[in-house]
Amino acid sequence: MGVVEAAAAIYKVSNSVMADAVSHTFTKRGYDPRVFALVAGGAAGPTCALKIAQELSISTVILPKYAPIYCAFGMLDVDLIHDFTRFYHADKNTFDLNKVKILYQEMEGEALQVLEREGILKMNRTLERTMRVKYWGQFRDVEVSWPGGPITNANLSAGITNFHRRHRELYGSSDKDYPIEFMGFGLRAIGRMPKLRLKKLDKGNKNPRGSQKGEREAYFEESRGFIRTRIYDGDKLLSGNILEGPCIVEERMTNVVIPPKFKLRVDPYGNYITA
């Protein structure tokens, strides 16, 4: 085996291992990967994503323009979140609603102080309640949301209803008549931050010829050798351009590899989506 064949084999094995890991992660949770879209993050993601999706029979692939800095880019557009919890174990007979009110008074006071220190305006603050519940004798509890506003038995019952529903989603069964245990209560304090405004690309037609830099020989497994491959400049592509493999898009931070028989469409923000 020569150097080129060995490199191609490494690429193929790496993609297969990643596809197997995705399949294992999904199937052990009862999900079918084929009904999801595959989003590629990381600098190497756009070089592998289409082949991984092919192995998993995933039809929709999204390659973000900012894939190499996907995590950092996303952090610029998230809200500030703080979680507060209080342990409180009680069953139906020992449950004390007034104690729960006191716990939430403490948590809400702490939460508002934190958001105040962070400079979050009152209109941008949100407090969400959670409770941790389990059926009597179970080892694990389930965290569910319950309504805000005054703490009443009616609101608490809504949270319990959420628990039964969530338990059925997770484990396939629920029983509203079976005794439950409360394990604790929580509060999520959210400080809403200004959202990013992404610049849209100019609109073009399907033909990406204006962004082509040239051609060069590239190795693809499908051809079992080197073939003439179009090379595009990612910064010159327009919204609506269709890229048909074999071709390569050279971005500033990564390369998008499009094997033969694959098509990608450039969306208004420069992302690449299977066409």
C-alpha positions in Angstrom: 0.0 0.0 0.0 1.4 3.4 -1.0 1.3 6.6 1.0 -1.8 7.9 -0.9 -3.7 4.7 -0.4 -2.7 4.6 3.3 -3.9 8.1 3.8 -7.2 7.3 2.1 -7.6 4.3 4.3 -7.0 6.3 7.5 -9.6 8.8 6.3 -12.2 6.1 5.7 -11.5 4.3 9.0 -11.7 7.6 10.9 -15.1 8.4 9.4 -16.4 4.9 10.1 -15.4 5.1 13.7 -17.1 8.4 14.1 -20.2 7.1 12.4 -20.3 4.1 14.7 -20.0 6.4 17.8 -22.9 8.5 16.6 -25.0 5.4 15.9 -24.2 4.0 19.3 -25.0 7.2 21.1 -28.4 7.5 19.4 -29.5 3.9 19.5 -28.9 3.5 23.2 -31.3 6.4 23.8 -33.9 4.9 21.4 -33.4 7.4 18.6 -32.9 6.8 14.9 -30.1 9.0 13.4 -31.8 9.1 10.1 -34.5 11.5 11.3 -32.0 14.0 12.5 -29.8 16.6 10.7 -26.0 16.2 11.1 -24.3 19.5 12.1 -20.6 19.6 11.7 -18.5 21.6 14.2 -14.7 21.9 14.5 -12.1 22.7 11.9 -12.1 19.1 10.6 -15.8 18.6 10.7 -16.5 19.9 7.1 -13.9 17.5 5.7 -15.7 14.4 7.1 -19.4 15.2 7.7 -20.8 14.1 4.3 -19.1 10.7 4.5 -20.3 10.2 8.1 -23.8 11.1 7.1 -23.6 8.7 4.2 -22.8 5.8 6.5 -25.6 6.7 8.8 -28.1 7.4 6.0 -28.7 10.9 7.2 -30.0 13.0 4.4 -29.6 16.5 5.9 -26.2 17.9 6.6 -25.4 21.4 7.8 -21.9 22.7 7.7 -21.7 26.1 9.5 -19.5 28.7 7.9 -18.0 29.2 11.4 -17.6 25.5 12.1 -13.9 25.8 13.4 -15.0 28.2 16.1 -18.5 26.8 16.5 -18.5 26.7 20.4 -16.9 30.1 20.8 -19.3 31.6 18.2 -22.3 30.1 20.0 -21.2 31.4 23.3 -21.6 35.0 22.0 -25.3 34.4 21.5 -26.4 32.7 24.7 -28.2 34.0 27.7 -26.6 34.1 31.2 -28.0 31.2 33.3 -27.6 30.4 37.0 -29.1 27.4 38.7 -30.1 27.3 42.4 -31.3 24.2 44.2 -32.6 23.2 47.6 -32.8 19.7 48.9 -36.2 18.8 50.3 -37.3 15.2 50.8 -40.9 14.6 51.5 -43.8 12.4 50.5 -47.5 13.2 50.2 -48.0 12.9 53.9 -45.0 15.0 55.1 -45.1 17.6 52.4 -45.2 21.2 53.7 -46.2 23.9 51.1 -45.1 26.7 53.4 -41.6 25.2 53.6 -41.4 25.2 49.8 -42.4 28.9 49.8 -39.6 29.7 52.1 -37.1 27.8 49.9 -38.1 29.8 46.9 -38.0 33.1 48.7 -34.3 32.3 49.5 -33.5 31.2 45.9 -35.3 34.1 44.3 -33.5 36.5 46.5 -30.1 35.0 45.6 -31.0 34.9 41.9 -32.0 38.5 41.7 -28.9 39.7 43.5 -26.7 37.8 41.0 -28.6 39.2 38.0 -28.4 42.7 39.5 -24.6 42.4 39.9 -24.3 41.3 36.3 -26.1 44.4 35.1 -29.2 42.6 33.7 -32.1 44.9 33.4 -35.3 43.9 35.2 -37.2 43.4 31.9 -34.5 40.9 30.7 -34.7 38.7 33.8 -36.6 35.4 33.9 -37.0 33.0 36.8 -38.1 29.4 36.1 -39.0 26.8 38.7 -38.2 23.1 38.7 -38.8 20.2 41.0 -37.1 16.8 41.4 -39.6 14.0 41.8 -39.5 10.2 41.8 -41.9 7.3 42.4 -41.7 5.8 45.9 -38.7 3.4 46.1 -37.1 4.5 42.9 -33.3 5.2 42.9 -33.3 8.1 40.4 -35.4 11.2 40.4 -36.6 13.3 37.4 -36.4 17.1 37.2 -39.4 18.8 35.7 -40.7 22.4 35.4 -43.7 23.8 37.2 -45.6 27.1 36.9 -44.4 30.4 38.3 -46.6 32.9 40.1 -48.0 32.2 43.6 -46.9 28.9 45.1 -50.2 27.0 45.4 -51.3 23.4 45.5 -52.8 23.8 42.0 -49.4 24.9 40.6 -47.7 22.1 42.4 -50.2 19.6 40.9 -49.2 20.9 37.4 -45.6 20.1 38.2 -46.6 16.6 39.3 -48.5 16.2 36.0 -45.3 17.2 34.2 -43.4 14.5 36.1 -45.8 11.7 35.1 -45.6 12.9 31.5 -41.8 13.1 31.5 -41.4 9.7 33.2 -43.4 8.1 30.4 -41.2 9.9 27.8 -38.0 8.6 29.5 -39.0 5.2 30.6 -42.2 4.3 28.7 -44.5 4.1 31.7 -46.2 6.3 34.4 -48.7 5.8 37.1 -50.7 8.7 38.5 -52.0 6.6 41.4 -48.6 5.4 42.6 -47.1 7.4 45.5 -44.3 9.9 44.7 -41.5 11.5 46.6 -40.2 15.0 46.3 -36.4 15.2 46.4 -35.8 18.9 45.9 -36.7 22.2 44.2 -34.8 24.4 41.9 -34.7 27.8 40.3 -33.2 28.8 37.0 -32.3 32.5 36.7 -32.0 33.7 33.1 -30.5 37.0 32.1 -31.4 37.6 28.4 -28.5 39.0 26.4 -28.6 40.9 23.1 -28.7 38.6 20.1 -26.1 38.5 17.3 -27.1 40.0 14.0 -25.5 38.1 11.2 -24.8 39.7 7.9 -26.5 38.1 4.9 -24.7 37.2 1.7 -25.6 38.8 -1.6 -28.1 36.6 -3.5 -26.8 34.7 -6.5 -28.0 32.0 -8.8 -27.2 28.3 -8.7 -24.0 28.6 -10.6 -21.0 29.3 -8.3 -18.6 30.0 -11.2 -17.7 33.5 -10.0 -16.1 32.0 -6.8 -14.0 29.3 -8.5 -10.3 29.7 -7.9 -9.2 27.0 -10.3 -8.9 23.2 -10.4 -6.5 20.6 -9.0 -6.1 16.9 -8.7 -7.7 15.5 -5.5 -8.1 11.9 -4.3 -11.6 10.5 -3.7 -12.5 7.0 -2.7 -15.4 6.9 -5.2 -13.0 7.3 -8.1 -10.3 5.2 -6.5 -7.7 7.7 -7.6 -7.1 11.4 -8.3 -9.6 13.3 -10.4 -9.8 16.9 -11.6 -11.6 18.9 -8.8 -13.0 22.4 -8.8 -11.7 24.7 -6.0 -13.9 27.5 -4.7 -13.2 30.6 -2.5 -15.7 30.4 0.4 -15.6 34.2 0.8 -16.8 34.8 -2.7 -19.8 32.4 -2.7 -23.3 33.8 -2.9 -26.6 32.8 -1.3 -28.3 30.2 -3.5 -25.1 28.8 -5.1 -25.2 25.0 -5.6 -21.9 23.1 -5.2 -21.7 19.8 -6.9 -19.0 17.3 -6.1 -16.3 16.6 -6.6 -15.2 20.0 -5.4 -13.5 21.7 -2.4 -14.4 25.0 -0.8 -11.5 26.8 0.8 -12.6 28.8 3.8 -10.3 30.9 5.9 -10.4 28.4 8.8 -11.3 25.1 7.1 -12.0 23.2 3.9 -15.3 21.9 2.8 -14.9 18.6 1.0 -17.7 17.6 -1.3 -17.2 14.1 -2.8 -18.7 13.0 -6.1 -22.6 12.7 -6.2 -23.0 15.1 -3.3 -24.6 18.6 -3.6 -24.5 21.5 -1.1 -26.5 24.7 -1.2 -25.2 28.0 0.2 -27.7 29.5 2.5 -28.2 33.3 3.1 -25.6 33.3 6.0 -22.9 31.3 4.2 -23.7 27.9 5.7 -23.6 24.8 3.5 -26.6 22.6 3.5 -27.3 19.4 1.5 -29.3 20.2 -1.6 
